[in-house]
């Protein structure tokens, strides 16, 4: 099913990236909403790093990705690149970090416990809203398969 062309970039890109990296779409949409960035946006942090673009990807993480040709201007640009990169990073947090799902996803924002907890709580509220939105617009079905054992 093709997505309707009138859905905003944030929704289309978040869903595509969520599917690619097996991150629940409602969670990636919640992170995108929470981050609230815009293409071309650079926000300076107290620790002299910057949060860049639509998903406010931190430059501290970009330094390790430079060897793969990933540069800040790629993350800042319009389009799905920043959502895909964020979904990859969230997938890695889910796969490698300790804690429950929500704490792992909130590590996208911070590993500092009190900052993580505040982000996590807001993220859970936003994800619940996005789950309702997705369920009202995209029919899904559980399918079971019987294997013929003849």
C-alpha positions as CSV (number, residue, x, y, z in Angstrom):
1,X,0.0,0.0,0.0
2,X,1.4,3.4,-0.9
3,X,1.1,6.1,1.7
4,X,-1.2,9.1,0.7
5,X,0.9,11.9,-0.6
6,X,-0.6,14.4,1.8
7,X,1.1,12.9,4.9
8,X,3.9,15.1,6.1
9,X,7.5,14.2,5.7
10,X,7.9,13.4,9.4
11,X,5.2,10.7,9.2
12,X,6.3,9.2,5.9
13,X,10.0,9.1,6.8
14,X,9.4,7.8,10.3
15,X,7.3,4.9,9.1
16,X,9.7,4.0,6.3
17,X,12.7,4.1,8.7
18,X,10.8,2.2,11.4
19,X,10.1,-0.6,9.0
20,X,13.7,-0.7,7.7
21,X,15.2,-1.0,11.2
22,X,12.4,-2.9,12.9
23,X,11.6,-0.2,15.4
24,X,7.9,0.2,16.3
25,X,6.6,3.0,14.1
26,X,4.7,4.6,17.0
27,X,7.9,4.9,18.9
28,X,9.9,6.4,16.1
29,X,7.0,8.9,15.4
30,X,7.1,9.8,19.1
31,X,10.8,10.4,19.1
32,X,10.4,12.5,15.9
33,X,7.7,14.5,17.6
34,X,9.6,14.9,20.8
35,X,12.8,16.0,19.0
36,X,10.8,18.4,16.9
37,X,13.7,19.4,14.7
38,X,13.6,21.0,11.3
39,X,15.8,20.6,8.2
40,X,18.8,22.8,8.5
41,X,18.4,23.3,12.2
42,X,21.5,23.3,14.5
43,X,20.9,23.6,18.3
44,X,23.9,24.1,20.4
45,X,24.1,22.1,23.7
46,X,25.7,23.1,27.0
47,X,28.5,20.5,26.3
48,X,29.5,22.2,23.0
49,X,27.9,19.6,20.9
50,X,25.0,20.3,18.4
51,X,21.7,18.6,17.8
52,X,21.1,18.6,14.0
53,X,18.2,18.4,11.7
54,X,14.7,17.0,12.0
55,X,15.7,14.2,14.5
56,X,18.1,16.5,16.4
57,X,20.9,13.9,15.9
58,X,23.8,14.8,18.2
59,X,27.2,15.6,16.7
60,X,28.9,13.5,19.4
61,X,27.5,10.4,17.6
62,X,28.4,11.8,14.2
63,X,32.1,11.9,14.9
64,X,32.2,8.1,15.1
65,X,30.2,7.8,11.9
66,X,32.4,10.1,9.8
67,X,34.5,7.1,8.6
68,X,31.3,5.9,6.8
69,X,30.9,9.2,5.0
70,X,28.1,10.4,7.3
71,X,28.4,14.1,7.7
72,X,26.4,16.8,9.6
73,X,25.1,18.3,6.4
74,X,23.5,15.0,5.4
75,X,21.7,14.8,8.8
76,X,20.6,18.5,8.5
77,X,19.0,18.2,5.0
78,X,15.3,17.7,4.3
79,X,14.2,14.2,3.4
80,X,14.3,10.8,5.1
81,X,18.1,10.6,5.8
82,X,17.9,11.9,9.4
83,X,15.0,9.6,10.2
84,X,16.8,6.6,8.9
85,X,19.9,7.4,10.8
86,X,17.9,7.9,14.0
87,X,16.0,4.7,13.5
88,X,19.3,2.8,13.1
89,X,20.6,4.4,16.3
90,X,17.4,3.6,18.2
91,X,17.6,0.0,16.9
92,X,21.1,-0.2,18.2
93,X,20.0,1.1,21.6
94,X,17.2,-1.5,21.7
95,X,19.5,-4.3,20.7
96,X,22.5,-3.4,22.9
97,X,21.5,-1.3,25.9
98,X,20.3,-2.4,29.3
99,X,16.8,-1.7,30.7
100,X,13.3,-1.9,29.5
101,X,12.3,-0.9,26.0
102,X,11.4,2.7,26.9
103,X,14.6,3.3,28.8
104,X,16.6,2.0,25.9
105,X,14.8,4.2,23.4
106,X,15.1,7.2,25.7
107,X,18.9,6.6,25.6
108,X,18.6,8.4,22.2
109,X,18.3,11.5,24.3
110,X,20.4,10.8,27.3
111,X,21.9,8.0,29.4
112,X,21.8,10.4,32.5
113,X,19.1,8.7,34.7
114,X,16.9,11.8,35.5
115,X,17.1,13.1,31.9
116,X,16.3,9.7,30.5
117,X,13.4,9.3,32.9
118,X,11.8,12.6,31.9
119,X,12.2,11.9,28.2
120,X,11.0,8.3,28.7
121,X,7.7,9.4,30.4
122,X,6.9,11.9,27.7
123,X,7.9,9.5,25.0
124,X,5.5,6.9,26.3
125,X,2.6,9.4,26.2
126,X,3.4,10.4,22.7
127,X,3.9,6.8,21.5
128,X,0.4,5.9,22.9
129,X,-1.1,8.7,20.9
130,X,0.7,7.7,17.7
131,X,-0.3,4.1,18.2
132,X,-4.0,5.1,18.2
133,X,-3.4,7.3,15.1
134,X,-1.7,4.5,13.2
135,X,-4.3,1.9,14.2
136,X,-7.1,4.3,13.0
137,X,-5.5,4.7,9.6
138,X,-3.6,1.5,8.7
139,X,-5.4,-1.8,9.0
140,X,-3.3,-4.6,10.3
141,X,-4.1,-8.2,10.8
142,X,-2.4,-11.0,12.6
143,X,-1.9,-13.9,10.3
144,X,-1.2,-17.5,11.4
145,X,0.1,-20.1,9.1
146,X,-0.5,-23.9,9.2
147,X,2.3,-26.0,7.9
148,X,1.1,-29.1,6.1
149,X,2.9,-32.0,7.6
150,X,2.0,-34.6,5.1
